[in-house]
Amino acid sequence: MTGLHIETTAPGAPPVIFTIDDDEFRALPAVGGGLIDDLLNLDEFGDLLSLDAEKATQSDLAALMKAKQAYDLKLAGFLDQVLDDDSAHLFAARYRAVERPIERHHAQQVIKFLVERYSKPHPTEPPSPSTPGHGGTNVNSMGGVLPAT
């Protein structure tokens, strides 16, 4: 056969792993391009999310609240689709927690990491079992990304 032949991510590829504080989260090894495209369309909220609340009109503030809700729903929807069930529940609980919260900027770091990971080519064969480490990323709750362990 001539022409184009594409190999997708290998079946049985390991999950994408990242940690926040001492909690480990597992995400799918790959996702469809449409899911990333949907997420990248968050630019539509850019102007409203950068609005100066002190100079905003009531109408601006109402639009800002709606935009923030829609933005949070898109982020949550993306994470619900890519994280395994246990990880999604833990992430959601910590995102709304008072103690040891995952703050908005932490969530944005995680999403940036996942989008970058999902936007790169993946191996088409599973790694050998002798590969050391898990290749994850650590994010501490003080906002820093730590190297994988």
OpenMM code with the backbone's topology and positions (N, CA, C; nanometers):
from openmm import Vec3, app, unit

residues = "MET THR GLY LEU HIS ILE GLU THR THR ALA PRO GLY ALA PRO PRO VAL ILE PHE THR ILE ASP ASP ASP GLU PHE ARG ALA LEU PRO ALA VAL GLY GLY GLY LEU ILE ASP ASP LEU LEU ASN LEU ASP GLU PHE GLY ASP LEU LEU SER LEU ASP ALA GLU LYS ALA THR GLN SER ASP LEU ALA ALA LEU MET LYS ALA LYS GLN ALA TYR ASP LEU LYS LEU ALA GLY PHE LEU ASP GLN VAL LEU ASP ASP ASP SER ALA HIS LEU PHE ALA ALA ARG TYR ARG ALA VAL GLU ARG PRO ILE GLU ARG HIS HIS ALA GLN GLN VAL ILE LYS PHE LEU VAL GLU ARG TYR SER LYS PRO HIS PRO THR GLU PRO PRO SER PRO SER THR PRO GLY HIS GLY GLY THR ASN VAL ASN SER MET GLY GLY VAL LEU PRO ALA THR".split()
positions = [
    Vec3(0.0853, -0.1184, 0.0000),
    Vec3(0.0000, 0.0000, 0.0000),
    Vec3(0.0889, 0.1234, 0.0000),
    Vec3(0.0544, 0.2198, -0.0778),
    Vec3(0.1283, 0.3454, -0.0795),
    Vec3(0.0432, 0.4524, -0.0149),
    Vec3(0.1081, 0.5588, 0.0247),
    Vec3(0.0347, 0.6674, 0.0865),
    Vec3(0.0673, 0.6809, 0.2335),
    Vec3(-0.0225, 0.7348, 0.3047),
    Vec3(-0.0025, 0.7659, 0.4464),
    Vec3(-0.0491, 0.6517, 0.5351),
    Vec3(0.0326, 0.6174, 0.6330),
    Vec3(-0.0051, 0.5194, 0.7342),
    Vec3(0.0292, 0.5790, 0.8697),
    Vec3(-0.0673, 0.5862, 0.9591),
    Vec3(-0.0472, 0.6467, 1.0905),
    Vec3(-0.0696, 0.5425, 1.1976),
    Vec3(0.0224, 0.5337, 1.2913),
    Vec3(0.0078, 0.4475, 1.4083),
    Vec3(-0.0363, 0.5352, 1.5249),
    Vec3(-0.1446, 0.5006, 1.5884),
    Vec3(-0.1891, 0.5747, 1.7061),
    Vec3(-0.1163, 0.5232, 1.8292),
    Vec3(-0.1463, 0.5822, 1.9429),
    Vec3(-0.0822, 0.5403, 2.0671),
    Vec3(-0.1060, 0.3914, 2.0899),
    Vec3(-0.0034, 0.3245, 2.1323),
    Vec3(-0.0089, 0.1796, 2.1521),
    Vec3(-0.1114, 0.1413, 2.2577),
    Vec3(-0.1860, 0.0324, 2.2315),
    Vec3(-0.2738, -0.0195, 2.3366),
    Vec3(-0.1888, -0.0579, 2.4575),
    Vec3(-0.2383, -0.0339, 2.5728),
    Vec3(-0.1649, -0.0675, 2.6936),
    Vec3(-0.0585, 0.0342, 2.7306),
    Vec3(-0.0564, 0.1498, 2.6608),
    Vec3(0.0398, 0.2547, 2.6959),
    Vec3(0.0136, 0.2983, 2.8403),
    Vec3(0.1180, 0.3347, 2.9119),
    Vec3(0.1002, 0.3732, 3.0518),
    Vec3(0.0272, 0.5068, 3.0642),
    Vec3(-0.0420, 0.5266, 3.1749),
    Vec3(-0.1122, 0.6536, 3.1946),
    Vec3(-0.0126, 0.7678, 3.2137),
    Vec3(-0.0607, 0.8876, 3.1946),
    Vec3(0.0167, 1.0069, 3.2278),
    Vec3(-0.0031, 1.0277, 3.3770),
    Vec3(0.1060, 1.0389, 3.4506),
    Vec3(0.0974, 1.0504, 3.5963),
    Vec3(0.1546, 1.1843, 3.6406),
    Vec3(0.0842, 1.2509, 3.7303),
    Vec3(0.1367, 1.3717, 3.7928),
    Vec3(0.0957, 1.3705, 3.9390),
    Vec3(0.1681, 1.4440, 4.0202),
    Vec3(0.1359, 1.4512, 4.1624),
    Vec3(0.1158, 1.5959, 4.2030),
    Vec3(0.0292, 1.6138, 4.2981),
    Vec3(0.0109, 1.7421, 4.3654),
    Vec3(0.0252, 1.7111, 4.5129),
    Vec3(0.1233, 1.7748, 4.5752),
    Vec3(0.1624, 1.7400, 4.7114),
    Vec3(0.1933, 1.5902, 4.7132),
    Vec3(0.1258, 1.5142, 4.7981),
    Vec3(0.1516, 1.3701, 4.8055),
    Vec3(0.0486, 1.2873, 4.7298),
    Vec3(-0.0448, 1.3526, 4.6621),
    Vec3(-0.1497, 1.2813, 4.5900),
    Vec3(-0.1070, 1.2562, 4.4456),
    Vec3(-0.1224, 1.1305, 4.4018),
    Vec3(-0.0894, 1.0934, 4.2647),
    Vec3(-0.2176, 1.0895, 4.1823),
    Vec3(-0.2097, 1.1467, 4.0616),
    Vec3(-0.3230, 1.1509, 3.9703),
    Vec3(-0.2827, 1.0807, 3.8410),
    Vec3(-0.3777, 1.0057, 3.7834),
    Vec3(-0.3524, 0.9298, 3.6609),
    Vec3(-0.4496, 0.9750, 3.5521),
    Vec3(-0.3903, 1.0042, 3.4357),
    Vec3(-0.4690, 1.0476, 3.3211),
    Vec3(-0.4475, 0.9513, 3.2051),
    Vec3(-0.5365, 0.9551, 3.1091),
    Vec3(-0.5258, 0.8715, 2.9899),
    Vec3(-0.3917, 0.8954, 2.9208),
    Vec3(-0.3375, 0.7931, 2.8554),
    Vec3(-0.2102, 0.8109, 2.7856),
    Vec3(-0.2222, 0.9007, 2.6619),
    Vec3(-0.3408, 0.9114, 2.6036),
    Vec3(-0.3630, 0.9940, 2.4849),
    Vec3(-0.5117, 1.0277, 2.4770),
    Vec3(-0.5432, 1.1376, 2.4088),
    Vec3(-0.6833, 1.1760, 2.3876),
    Vec3(-0.7005, 1.2214, 2.2432),
    Vec3(-0.8248, 1.2215, 2.1993),
    Vec3(-0.8557, 1.2679, 2.0641),
    Vec3(-0.8281, 1.4168, 2.0484),
    Vec3(-0.7885, 1.4544, 1.9302),
    Vec3(-0.7570, 1.5945, 1.9018),
    Vec3(-0.8724, 1.6894, 1.9276),
    Vec3(-0.9947, 1.6437, 1.9088),
    Vec3(-1.1110, 1.7292, 1.9300),
    Vec3(-1.1245, 1.7751, 2.0746),
    Vec3(-1.0874, 1.6883, 2.1677),
    Vec3(-1.0940, 1.7246, 2.3090),
    Vec3(-0.9974, 1.8388, 2.3390),
    Vec3(-0.8780, 1.8331, 2.2813),
    Vec3(-0.7800, 1.9403, 2.2988),
    Vec3(-0.8289, 2.0666, 2.2292),
    Vec3(-0.8847, 2.0529, 2.1092),
    Vec3(-0.9371, 2.1695, 2.0378),
    Vec3(-1.0445, 2.2402, 2.1199),
    Vec3(-1.1350, 2.1617, 2.1792),
    Vec3(-1.2398, 2.2212, 2.2627),
    Vec3(-1.1801, 2.2984, 2.3787),
    Vec3(-1.0799, 2.2416, 2.4415),
    Vec3(-1.0178, 2.3058, 2.5554),
    Vec3(-0.9441, 2.4324, 2.5134),
    Vec3(-0.8762, 2.4283, 2.4014),
    Vec3(-0.7998, 2.5444, 2.3563),
    Vec3(-0.8893, 2.6597, 2.3149),
    Vec3(-1.0164, 2.6349, 2.2950),
    Vec3(-1.1106, 2.7423, 2.2638),
    Vec3(-1.1469, 2.8250, 2.3860),
    Vec3(-1.0753, 2.8062, 2.4966),
    Vec3(-1.0987, 2.8873, 2.6158),
    Vec3(-1.0593, 3.0328, 2.5944),
    Vec3(-0.9913, 3.0619, 2.4832),
    Vec3(-0.9534, 3.1999, 2.4535),
    Vec3(-1.0749, 3.2908, 2.4475),
    Vec3(-1.1909, 3.2343, 2.4172),
    Vec3(-1.3125, 3.3147, 2.4100),
    Vec3(-1.3417, 3.3836, 2.5430),
    Vec3(-1.2839, 3.3335, 2.6527),
    Vec3(-1.3076, 3.3927, 2.7838),
    Vec3(-1.1985, 3.4925, 2.8229),
    Vec3(-1.0934, 3.5007, 2.7436),
    Vec3(-0.9761, 3.5799, 2.7797),
    Vec3(-1.0045, 3.7222, 2.8205),
    Vec3(-1.0802, 3.7971, 2.7397),
    Vec3(-1.1066, 3.9377, 2.7701),
    Vec3(-1.1853, 3.9528, 2.8993),
    Vec3(-1.2841, 3.8679, 2.9186),
    Vec3(-1.3659, 3.8792, 3.0395),
    Vec3(-1.2879, 3.8391, 3.1640),
    Vec3(-1.2055, 3.7361, 3.1545),
    Vec3(-1.1322, 3.6899, 3.2724),
    Vec3(-1.0233, 3.7866, 3.3142),
    Vec3(-0.9795, 3.8742, 3.2230),
    Vec3(-0.8780, 3.9728, 3.2585),
    Vec3(-0.9397, 4.1087, 3.2912),
    Vec3(-1.0692, 4.1161, 3.3012),
    Vec3(-1.1412, 4.2394, 3.3295),
    Vec3(-1.1073, 4.2911, 3.4694),
    Vec3(-1.0858, 4.4206, 3.4817),
    Vec3(-1.0599, 4.4843, 3.6112),
    Vec3(-1.1942, 4.5045, 3.6813),
    Vec3(-1.2193, 4.4265, 3.7862),
    Vec3(-1.3486, 4.4283, 3.8550),
    Vec3(-1.3815, 4.5649, 3.9134),
    Vec3(-1.2815, 4.6430, 3.9512),
    Vec3(-1.3073, 4.7752, 4.0106),
    Vec3(-1.3589, 4.8748, 3.9083),
    Vec3(-1.3256, 4.8553, 3.7812),
    Vec3(-1.3672, 4.9485, 3.6755),
    Vec3(-1.4847, 4.8942, 3.5945),
    Vec3(-1.5321, 4.7776, 3.6278),
    Vec3(-1.6358, 4.7106, 3.5493),
    Vec3(-1.7749, 4.7613, 3.5843),
    Vec3(-1.8621, 4.7574, 3.4844),
    Vec3(-2.0029, 4.7908, 3.5061),
    Vec3(-2.0748, 4.6677, 3.5600),
    Vec3(-2.1973, 4.6847, 3.6031),
    Vec3(-2.2780, 4.5707, 3.6501),
    Vec3(-2.2932, 4.4669, 3.5396),
    Vec3(-2.3132, 4.5139, 3.4185),
    Vec3(-2.3270, 4.4235, 3.3050),
    Vec3(-2.1966, 4.3455, 3.2823),
    Vec3(-2.0821, 4.4160, 3.2936),
    Vec3(-1.9521, 4.3496, 3.2805),
    Vec3(-1.9351, 4.2420, 3.3868),
    Vec3(-1.9736, 4.2751, 3.5107),
    Vec3(-1.9579, 4.1801, 3.6210),
    Vec3(-2.0459, 4.0566, 3.6024),
    Vec3(-2.1672, 4.0785, 3.5524),
    Vec3(-2.2565, 3.9652, 3.5259),
    Vec3(-2.1971, 3.8755, 3.4169),
    Vec3(-2.1444, 3.9373, 3.3113),
    Vec3(-2.0815, 3.8605, 3.2040),
    Vec3(-1.9572, 3.7880, 3.2554),
    Vec3(-1.8827, 3.8541, 3.3442),
    Vec3(-1.7635, 3.7928, 3.4028),
    Vec3(-1.7995, 3.6690, 3.4835),
    Vec3(-1.9037, 3.6775, 3.5637),
    Vec3(-1.9465, 3.5614, 3.6438),
    Vec3(-1.9876, 3.4453, 3.5539),
    Vec3(-2.0615, 3.4740, 3.4484),
    Vec3(-2.1024, 3.3686, 3.3551),
    Vec3(-1.9807, 3.3085, 3.2861),
    Vec3(-1.8852, 3.3939, 3.2471),
    Vec3(-1.7643, 3.3445, 3.1798),
    Vec3(-1.6826, 3.2573, 3.2733),
    Vec3(-1.6686, 3.2985, 3.3992),
    Vec3(-1.5920, 3.2179, 3.4948),
    Vec3(-1.6584, 3.0826, 3.5179),
    Vec3(-1.7912, 3.0808, 3.5261),
    Vec3(-1.8618, 2.9537, 3.5437),
    Vec3(-1.8418, 2.8635, 3.4224),
    Vec3(-1.8532, 2.9204, 3.3027),
    Vec3(-1.8348, 2.8418, 3.1805),
    Vec3(-1.6909, 2.7919, 3.1706),
    Vec3(-1.5958, 2.8769, 3.2083),
    Vec3(-1.4535, 2.8402, 3.2064),
    Vec3(-1.4291, 2.7243, 3.3026),
    Vec3(-1.4795, 2.7353, 3.4254),
    Vec3(-1.4620, 2.6287, 3.5243),
    Vec3(-1.5262, 2.4983, 3.4786),
    Vec3(-1.6422, 2.5073, 3.4150),
    Vec3(-1.7089, 2.3869, 3.3646),
    Vec3(-1.6265, 2.3205, 3.2545),
    Vec3(-1.5680, 2.4015, 3.1659),
    Vec3(-1.4848, 2.3440, 3.0599),
    Vec3(-1.3625, 2.2749, 3.1182),
    Vec3(-1.2979, 2.3394, 3.2147),
    Vec3(-1.1808, 2.2787, 3.2775),
    Vec3(-1.2188, 2.1498, 3.3487),
    Vec3(-1.3272, 2.1541, 3.4254),
    Vec3(-1.3719, 2.0359, 3.4989),
    Vec3(-1.4104, 1.9244, 3.4022),
    Vec3(-1.4782, 1.9588, 3.2946),
    Vec3(-1.5175, 1.8596, 3.1953),
    Vec3(-1.3976, 1.7925, 3.1313),
    Vec3(-1.2953, 1.8709, 3.1008),
    Vec3(-1.1735, 1.8146, 3.0435),
    Vec3(-1.1095, 1.7167, 3.1410),
    Vec3(-1.0943, 1.7583, 3.2667),
    Vec3(-1.0308, 1.6726, 3.3666),
    Vec3(-1.1139, 1.5473, 3.3922),
    Vec3(-1.2464, 1.5606, 3.3951),
    Vec3(-1.3324, 1.4423, 3.4129),
    Vec3(-1.3134, 1.3416, 3.2999),
    Vec3(-1.2853, 1.3904, 3.1804),
    Vec3(-1.2695, 1.3005, 3.0661),
    Vec3(-1.1330, 1.2343, 3.0619),
    Vec3(-1.0292, 1.3022, 3.1118),
    Vec3(-0.8952, 1.2456, 3.0962),
    Vec3(-0.8426, 1.1752, 3.2217),
    Vec3(-0.8932, 1.2112, 3.3405),
    Vec3(-0.8462, 1.1467, 3.4634),
    Vec3(-0.9245, 1.0188, 3.4889),
    Vec3(-0.8593, 0.9187, 3.5510),
    Vec3(-0.9353, 0.8002, 3.5902),
    Vec3(-1.0336, 0.8416, 3.7005),
    Vec3(-1.1306, 0.7560, 3.7311),
    Vec3(-1.2380, 0.7929, 3.8238),
    Vec3(-1.1865, 0.8378, 3.9600),
    Vec3(-1.0954, 0.7618, 4.0190),
    Vec3(-1.0429, 0.7978, 4.1509),
    Vec3(-0.9717, 0.9323, 4.1466),
    Vec3(-0.8920, 0.9537, 4.0434),
    Vec3(-0.8187, 1.0797, 4.0302),
    Vec3(-0.9132, 1.1973, 4.0089),
    Vec3(-1.0160, 1.1772, 3.9269),
    Vec3(-1.1122, 1.2849, 3.9010),
    Vec3(-1.1859, 1.3245, 4.0282),
    Vec3(-1.2262, 1.2251, 4.1080),
    Vec3(-1.2958, 1.2549, 4.2337),
    Vec3(-1.2043, 1.3283, 4.3309),
    Vec3(-1.0808, 1.2828, 4.3431),
    Vec3(-0.9858, 1.3464, 4.4334),
    Vec3(-0.9546, 1.4887, 4.3880),
    Vec3(-0.9335, 1.5076, 4.2586),
    Vec3(-0.9033, 1.6409, 4.2066),
    Vec3(-1.0196, 1.7355, 4.2345),
    Vec3(-1.1416, 1.6910, 4.2056),
    Vec3(-1.2602, 1.7756, 4.2286),
    Vec3(-1.2756, 1.8104, 4.3761),
    Vec3(-1.2536, 1.7131, 4.4644),
    Vec3(-1.2671, 1.7386, 4.6081),
    Vec3(-1.1619, 1.8397, 4.6549),
    Vec3(-1.0390, 1.8231, 4.6095),
    Vec3(-0.9329, 1.9151, 4.6517),
    Vec3(-0.9492, 2.0524, 4.5876),
    Vec3(-1.0082, 2.0596, 4.4701),
    Vec3(-1.0283, 2.1878, 4.4016),
    Vec3(-1.1280, 2.2748, 4.4792),
    Vec3(-1.2186, 2.2098, 4.5509),
    Vec3(-1.3195, 2.2830, 4.6286),
    Vec3(-1.2893, 2.2830, 4.7792),
    Vec3(-1.1757, 2.2287, 4.8182),
    Vec3(-1.1415, 2.2125, 4.9602),
    Vec3(-1.0896, 2.3427, 5.0216),
    Vec3(-1.1068, 2.3515, 5.1524),
    Vec3(-1.0509, 2.4634, 5.2286),
    Vec3(-0.9105, 2.4264, 5.2753),
    Vec3(-0.8930, 2.3023, 5.3197),
    Vec3(-0.7618, 2.2542, 5.3610),
    Vec3(-0.6953, 2.1833, 5.2429),
    Vec3(-0.5687, 2.2131, 5.2198),
    Vec3(-0.4903, 2.1554, 5.1103),
    Vec3(-0.5613, 2.1694, 4.9750),
    Vec3(-0.6054, 2.2897, 4.9409),
    Vec3(-0.6786, 2.3045, 4.8148),
    Vec3(-0.5873, 2.2988, 4.6932),
    Vec3(-0.6463, 2.2569, 4.5843),
    Vec3(-0.5841, 2.2770, 4.4538),
    Vec3(-0.6420, 2.4097, 4.4053),
    Vec3(-0.5593, 2.5111, 4.4005),
    Vec3(-0.6063, 2.6433, 4.3605),
    Vec3(-0.6160, 2.6522, 4.2085),
    Vec3(-0.6836, 2.7573, 4.1606),
    Vec3(-0.7053, 2.7748, 4.0167),
    Vec3(-0.5732, 2.7688, 3.9397),
    Vec3(-0.4694, 2.8372, 3.9892),
    Vec3(-0.3428, 2.8372, 3.9152),
    Vec3(-0.2771, 2.6989, 3.9145),
    Vec3(-0.3044, 2.6177, 4.0176),
    Vec3(-0.2543, 2.4792, 4.0161),
    Vec3(-0.3253, 2.4004, 3.9059),
    Vec3(-0.4568, 2.4156, 3.9001),
    Vec3(-0.5347, 2.3455, 3.7975),
    Vec3(-0.4888, 2.3876, 3.6580),
    Vec3(-0.4602, 2.5155, 3.6416),
    Vec3(-0.4142, 2.5633, 3.5116),
    Vec3(-0.2782, 2.5039, 3.4758),
    Vec3(-0.1898, 2.4881, 3.5756),
    Vec3(-0.0605, 2.4232, 3.5514),
    Vec3(-0.0792, 2.2787, 3.5054),
    Vec3(-0.1714, 2.2085, 3.5708),
    Vec3(-0.1980, 2.0690, 3.5357),
    Vec3(-0.2525, 2.0601, 3.3935),
    Vec3(-0.3470, 2.1465, 3.3614),
    Vec3(-0.4069, 2.1435, 3.2280),
    Vec3(-0.3025, 2.1780, 3.1218),
    Vec3(-0.2180, 2.2759, 3.1497),
    Vec3(-0.1105, 2.3097, 3.0553),
    Vec3(-0.0187, 2.1890, 3.0344),
    Vec3(0.0195, 2.1235, 3.1443),
    Vec3(0.1040, 2.0043, 3.1352),
    Vec3(0.0367, 1.8966, 3.0494),
    Vec3(-0.0923, 1.8698, 3.0748),
    Vec3(-0.1631, 1.7650, 3.0005),
    Vec3(-0.1777, 1.8013, 2.8531),
    Vec3(-0.2120, 1.9260, 2.8238),
    Vec3(-0.2269, 1.9677, 2.6833),
    Vec3(-0.0937, 1.9535, 2.6109),
    Vec3(0.0153, 1.9958, 2.6756),
    Vec3(0.1466, 1.9804, 2.6125),
    Vec3(0.1790, 1.8326, 2.5911),
    Vec3(0.1484, 1.7513, 2.6903),
    Vec3(0.1747, 1.6067, 2.6806),
    Vec3(0.0924, 1.5438, 2.5677),
    Vec3(-0.0352, 1.5809, 2.5601),
    Vec3(-0.1228, 1.5229, 2.4587),
    Vec3(-0.0964, 1.5787, 2.3186),
    Vec3(-0.0269, 1.6898, 2.3092),
    Vec3(0.0011, 1.7514, 2.1791),
    Vec3(0.1291, 1.7002, 2.1160),
    Vec3(0.2073, 1.6218, 2.1906),
    Vec3(0.3325, 1.5671, 2.1382),
    Vec3(0.3073, 1.4282, 2.0802),
    Vec3(0.3900, 1.3890, 1.9829),
    Vec3(0.3788, 1.2515, 1.9314),
    Vec3(0.4068, 1.1505, 2.0427),
    Vec3(0.3398, 1.0383, 2.0363),
    Vec3(0.3554, 0.9327, 2.1365),
    Vec3(0.4210, 0.8112, 2.0739),
    Vec3(0.4884, 0.7317, 2.1545),
    Vec3(0.5425, 0.6067, 2.0994),
    Vec3(0.4291, 0.5155, 2.0553),
    Vec3(0.4542, 0.4375, 1.9510),
    Vec3(0.3501, 0.3471, 1.9017),
    Vec3(0.3652, 0.2064, 1.9571),
    Vec3(0.4657, 0.1861, 2.0420),
    Vec3(0.4818, 0.0590, 2.1113),
    Vec3(0.4922, 0.0867, 2.2598),
    Vec3(0.4317, 0.0024, 2.3444),
    Vec3(0.4425, 0.0257, 2.4882),
    Vec3(0.5880, 0.0179, 2.5325),
    Vec3(0.6255, 0.0965, 2.6359),
    Vec3(0.7628, 0.0916, 2.6844),
    Vec3(0.7931, -0.0439, 2.7462),
    Vec3(0.9216, -0.0782, 2.7462),
    Vec3(0.9609, -0.2055, 2.8075),
    Vec3(0.9418, -0.1958, 2.9581),
    Vec3(0.9137, -0.3074, 3.0256),
    Vec3(0.8902, -0.3048, 3.1695),
    Vec3(1.0126, -0.2626, 3.2500),
    Vec3(1.1316, -0.2601, 3.1883),
    Vec3(1.2515, -0.2253, 3.2625),
    Vec3(1.2758, -0.0751, 3.2702),
    Vec3(1.1862, 0.0059, 3.2095),
    Vec3(1.2034, 0.1502, 3.2115),
    Vec3(1.1878, 0.2021, 3.3541),
    Vec3(1.2904, 0.2710, 3.4099),
    Vec3(1.2793, 0.3218, 3.5468),
    Vec3(1.1888, 0.4436, 3.5547),
    Vec3(1.1300, 0.4668, 3.6728),
    Vec3(1.0468, 0.5843, 3.6969),
    Vec3(0.9139, 0.5746, 3.6260),
    Vec3(0.8315, 0.6751, 3.6488),
    Vec3(0.7015, 0.6752, 3.5828),
    Vec3(0.6839, 0.7952, 3.4922),
    Vec3(0.7823, 0.8844, 3.4851),
    Vec3(0.7768, 0.9946, 3.3908),
    Vec3(0.6704, 1.0970, 3.4215),
    Vec3(0.6288, 1.1068, 3.5445),
    Vec3(0.5255, 1.2024, 3.5808),
    Vec3(0.5816, 1.3376, 3.6128),
    Vec3(0.4943, 1.4268, 3.6495),
    Vec3(0.5313, 1.5609, 3.6910),
    Vec3(0.4708, 1.5861, 3.8265),
    Vec3(0.5430, 1.6561, 3.9103),
    Vec3(0.4945, 1.6896, 4.0436),
    Vec3(0.4637, 1.8378, 4.0501),
    Vec3(0.3518, 1.8729, 4.1098),
    Vec3(0.3160, 2.0119, 4.1322),
    Vec3(0.2944, 2.0256, 4.2817),
    Vec3(0.3679, 2.1156, 4.3458),
    Vec3(0.3413, 2.1334, 4.4879),
    Vec3(0.2369, 2.2417, 4.5058),
    Vec3(0.1691, 2.2428, 4.6188),
    Vec3(0.0582, 2.3358, 4.6375),
    Vec3(0.1041, 2.4788, 4.6566),
    Vec3(0.2349, 2.5012, 4.6593),
    Vec3(0.2870, 2.6372, 4.6640),
    Vec3(0.3042, 2.6919, 4.5233),
    Vec3(0.2657, 2.6138, 4.4223),
    Vec3(0.2612, 2.6632, 4.2865),
    Vec3(0.3757, 2.6204, 4.1965),
    Vec3(0.4732, 2.5464, 4.2472),
    Vec3(0.5872, 2.5083, 4.1649),
    Vec3(0.5708, 2.3722, 4.1026),
    Vec3(0.6240, 2.3554, 3.9836),
    Vec3(0.6261, 2.2244, 3.9195),
    Vec3(0.7588, 2.1612, 3.9573),
    Vec3(0.7543, 2.0424, 4.0113),
    Vec3(0.8732, 1.9704, 4.0559),
    Vec3(0.9083, 1.8642, 3.9538),
    Vec3(1.0355, 1.8278, 3.9410),
    Vec3(1.0717, 1.7227, 3.8458),
    Vec3(1.0130, 1.5886, 3.8868),
    Vec3(0.9963, 1.5030, 3.7889),
    Vec3(0.9424, 1.3690, 3.8148),
    Vec3(1.0368, 1.2922, 3.9049),
    Vec3(0.9787, 1.2031, 3.9859),
    Vec3(1.0607, 1.1191, 4.0738),
    Vec3(1.0753, 0.9817, 4.0151),
] * unit.nanometer
topology = app.Topology()
chain = topology.addChain("A")
for resn in residues:
    res = topology.addResidue(resn, chain)
    for name in ("N", "CA", "C"):
        topology.addAtom(name, app.Element.getBySymbol(name[0]), res)
